[in-house]
Amino acid sequence: MSITPAELSTLRYEVDGPVARITLDRPHRGNGITRRMAEELAAVVELADLDPDIRVLLLSGAGKGFCGGYDLVDSAEGMGRRTAGAGAAQAPPGSPLDPAVMAANHDPSQPWDPMVDFAMMRRNVRAFMAVHACGKPVVCKVHGFCVAGGTDLALCSDLLLIAADAKIGYPPARVWGSPTTALWAHRLGAQRAKRLLFTGDCLSGAEALAWGLAIEAPAPEELDARCERLVQRIARMPLNQLQMMKLLVDEALHAQGLHASQTLGVLLDGAARHTREGYAFQQLAAEAGFRQAVRERDEPFGDAGPGGSGVIP
């Protein structure tokens, strides 16, 4: 997708000397991810990667938090909304005709083609992985919340700065989801990744620092300044040295089997939406609303309030 900054509708792209600033900009929806956002993200990352004057990228979110995951209200509440025909491919993201909505709204009485889900989600993973594949360092600044699909994106960055009071995790591990970029084990190690994914619990920023997921976890009021200090320090490095150091470390990550993990993660994400529990979750969302379904999902874990405490008890 070729795009200019003036054509962006889901995020902002600004060049500030050697720093490219990418801001998720759907605060009224918790910066919920749509197909359009994924496409715009990949496009602006490429712009920054090709700009010889840029040395570091800063990824952040507008509003109350970094990203609440995929914008799933339409898809989860749309059970029974069945569409067909070539017009589906022309629909705007988030509409009833969006292929993502159609896949999530699969009729359980009909055969399920897992490769339909795989094709849909793999496109989004490729967009997120543009952040990982960028030849220049990407710093991700997290405030408020970074949950569900938001973590699929954030964990693709090179360095995470997370406000001490923010929360980060993958609650859809409880029902209706699997991490598609599959980076938890690579970032935390097997045991700590299992601790999060076996419960759907989240980490606070302070816990994320202690676990090695965040590189810094400043107080919320200090997050911006600490982040600026880091990106400006990185920007002092020669560009070719930054590119070489990132390539060196990332090749070790690839050798651990990241591609295979992501392939499995994407397939399992589709499968998770087609289990008995997955269909029950979607049915509840259709009848009572997506937010109510999430509240009932999280109540047994003690974090079902607005956003919940979210952190490990």
N, C-alpha and C positions, 0 to 999 in steps of 0.2 A: 504494500500500500504506500503510495507516494502522497505526501501531505505537507502543507505549509503550516507554520504555527497559527496563522490567521484562520485556518480551516478546522482547528481543533474544537471539539464540543464536549469532551469528557475530562480533559486535563489541560494544564498550562505548561508551556515550554518557554523558558527564558534563559538567555545566555548572559552571564555575568562574568566577564573576563575569562579566566580559564575554567570556570564552573558552569556546567549546564544544569539548570534546575527544572526538574519534572515534578509537577504537583497534580495528584489525582484531584479532580475538581467536580465531584458530584456530592457535595456535603449534605444536601437534602435527602440523599439516599445512603448516607454513611459511606460515600465513595464506593458504592456497590459496583462490582465488575460487570460490564456488559461486553458483548462481542466487539462493539465499536471501541470501547476503552482498550481492549487488548490490542486491536489493530493500531490505534493511535499510539499506544505505548511502544510497540515494536518500531513504528515509523520514526518517532522522535529519538529513540535510542540510536537508531541508525544515523539520523542527522548528527547527533553528538559524536558518534564514533568516527564519522567521516570529516568532522570539522578539525583541522589541524591545530586550532588555537585552544581547543578544549582538552583538559587533562583529567578532569574528574566529574562525575555525575552525582547529583544529589536528588534522591527520590523521597517525596514526602506526600502528605495528604492534607487537604483543606478541611476546615470544620473541626468537629469534636474528636475525630480519631483518624488514624491512617486509612484503614479499610476494614469494613465489616464482612467482606467476602463477596460472593456472587450476589447480584441483585435477583433474588429468587422468589420474591413475593408473587410475581406474575406466574412463574412456572409452578410453584408449589400450590398456589390457590386455584390453578387453572385446571384441576382434574375434571375430566368430562368434557373439556373444550377440545374437540377433535377437528383438525383441519387437514386438508389434503390439496394436492395440485401444485403446479409449477409456481404459483404465486408465493408459496412459502419461502422460496429462495430470495424473494424481493423484499421481504418484510424487514422493518427496522428492529434492532435488537431490543428484547424485552417485550415485544408485542406478542399476541397469541400465535402469530405466524412465524416467529423466530424459530429456527431449527433447534435452538437450545431449549426453548419452551416445549416444542413438540416432542423432543426426546424425553424430557422430564415428565411429560404428560402421557406417556405410553399407557395404553389400555391394557390392564392385566389379563383380560380375556383373550387377547390377541398374542401371536408369537412375538417374541422379542429378539431383535437383531443386535447383538452386542457391538457389532462393528459400526452401527450408526452412532452409538454413544462414543465409541472410541474415536471415530473420525472427528466428531464435534469437539470433544475435550482435548484431543491432541493438538488441534489448531490453537487453542488457548495456551497450552503448555509451550508450544513453539514461540508464541508471543512473549510469554513470561521469560522464557529462556534466552530471549534476545538480551535481557539484562545480564544474565550470566555470561553470554557469549560476547558481549561488548568487550573490545580490547582494552578499555579504560576502566579504572576503578569506579564502582558504583556504591555510594554510601546511602543507606536507607535510614531515615529519621522517623521513628514511631512514637506517636503520642496517643493517648486515649485508649485505642484498641486496634489490634491487628489479629483478626480471627478468621477461621475457615479459609476460603479461597484467598483471602488477603495474605495469609502466610505462604500460600503457594507462590505468590509474587514476591513478597518481601525476602524470603529465604534465598531467592535467586541473586540477591545483591551480595556484594563482597563483605561489607561491614554493616552491622546493625547498631545504631544508637537508639536505646529504648528508654523513655522516661521511666523513672523509678516506680511511678504509680500506674503505668500503662499495663495492659494485659495482652498476652500473645499466646495463641494456642489453636487447637483444631477440634472444637466441640462436635462437628459433624461425624467424628469418629464414633459417636454414640449411636447414630443412625443416619442413613441417607448420604454418606460421603466417604471418600478415601483421598488422602493427599495426592494430588496428581503430579506435582513436581518431585515428590518423594525425597525431599532433602532433609527430613528430620533426623534420620539415622546418620547421614553424612555430617550433619552439623553438630549433633549431640552425642553420637555413639548409640549402640543398639539398646542398652539398658534404659537410658534416660528417654530415648524416643518411645520405647514401649511404655514407660511410666505415663507419658502423656497420652499416647494413642489407645492404651487399654482403658482409659477413664474419660477421655475428652476434656480433662482439666487443662487450665491455662497457667502460664507463669506470669507473675508480675515482672516489671522491668528489672527490679532488684534481683529477683530469682533468676531471670534470664542471664544477668551478668554473672551470678554465682555459678550457673550451669555452663557458662562458656558460650551461650548463644549470642549475647550482646557484648560488644567491645567496651561500651560505657552505658551507665544507667543513671544519668544525673537527675536531680530534682526537676520537676516539670518546668519551673521558671528558668532553669539553667540549660534546658535542652537545646534551644536555638543557638546560644552562644557556644556551647561545647561542640555542637555540630559544625558551626562555622569555623571554629578553631581547627578542627580536624581536616575539613576539606581544603582549607587554605594551606595547611601544612603539606598535605598530599600534593597540592598544585605546585609546590616548589620543586618537586622532582622533575627530572627530564622525562618527557613523554615516552621516549623509547624504553627507559628503565622501568617505568610503570607497566608498560605493555609486556615487557619480558618477565617481570615478577609475577604478574597475574597469570600469564601463560604457564609459567613454571608450577605454580601452586594448583591451578585448575587441572592440569594434566594428571596430577596425582589423584584428584577427585574423580576424574573420568576413569582412571584405571581401577577404581573401586567398584565400577559397574553402575554408574549413575543412569546411563541410558536404559539398561535392563530394568532397573528399579522404577523408572518413570513409565516405561511401557506397561509394567504390571500395575502401577498405581492408577493409570488412566483406565485400564480395563476394570479394575476393582471398583473405581468410582461409579462406572456404569452399573456394575453388578449390585452395588450397595443401594441404588435407587430402585432395584427390581426384586428385592427380598420381600418376604411377608411383612417384616417390620417397616421396610421402606415404603411399601404401598400404604400401610396403616398411617404412617406419618403424613404422607401426601393426602390421604383421605381426610385426616383431621385438619390439615391446612386448608383444604377446600371447604370444609364445613365451618371451621371456627377462625380461620385466618392463619397466616404463616407465623406471626409472632406468638400466637397462642400455642401453636404446635411446638414451637421452640421452647416456650415456657414449660410445657408439660414434659418435653424431652429432658429438660435440665432440672426439674424439681427434685428427682431422687438424689441428685448430686449436691443439692443445697445452693445452687447458683442460678435460680430461675427468675430473679428480679430483673429490672430493666438493665440489661447488660450483665447482671449478676456480679458476684464478687469475682468469679472467674478463676481465681488463683488456687493453687494447690492447698488443700486444707491442712 
